Amino acid sequence: MSDPDVPDGAVVASFGHISVAVLDHAVLQSVEPIVLRNLKAASDEALPDHVNQWVATQKDQQFWANVQSMSLAARGDVIARAFFDAGIDHVIVKGSVFAKHLYPFESDRPFTDVDFLVKETDLERVPAIMHSLGYSGSIGIDTKFDLLEQKWVVEDDRSVLIEVHGNLVHYPRLRSRISYGYAEAQICRAEGAHEPVHWLMTAVAHASAGHKFHNLKLIVDVLQAVRSLRPEDGAHALKAAKRLGFGLELRACLAVAFACFPHVDADTLMESRLPGLSWKGAAFPMSAQAVFEAPQRTKRALALRNAFRLRQHLAWR
């Protein structure tokens, strides 16, 4: 139910067996907009009462989530213009871009912040611009530059969050092996000729290096990014992953994604998008179950995700 591209008929048959716990877990995994859309495709009569009640509640919450996303996107445009006028090279990444380009409906991928990727050397110039636009620093301004991340808020509206990154790999130790900053994004974009490769590598960096596979939404981003690749993108994607040292992370993310969505014909999808890339077993010791348990903070999920992070630290570039 959390696959944005699954045919409606493929999920309707299971509606009668959905528990409230499963639906609530979809919220924890940040995929409830996709589940809601799939459920709304069925008639009210086809759904149990507890599912209809969940749908009614989520409709209202989804409306306000969409309003927030639209408001954030508008703020992002204003900031982007200010960065451009100041001569700060930048690219908007993650949520708002994924929603627009990777999902069949933008509402499938609401976002709670706007993320900018800038050159590391330009981070020190960002505070003056953000202050001039009425933003206040939250964290990462004075004491956490080692994370190469700044968080900006509006004092009278804490629902607004703007993040400015010098690198999507936040942790210095891990960044000594792999990096996804503005320069790496430009390598993947290839002057706009291969934007889908940039989306894929952003999703991979976000899921496996910025975070530790902490919810299903990150995995759906990877799956949708793979689906977005065109035939002409495949060779460049593999070349970019090798050049940036993201081979392990790319293959691991694919392995986890296909494990989480076993109905996807992985062999056919990969042959048409990334031919020749081997992914089976690449996520060890990560598993789909660890992703499903991550929001519940189970010891098993934490152990497996930490073990994969250790593997990343030990891997050759």
Disulfide bonds with the S-S distance in Angstrom:
none
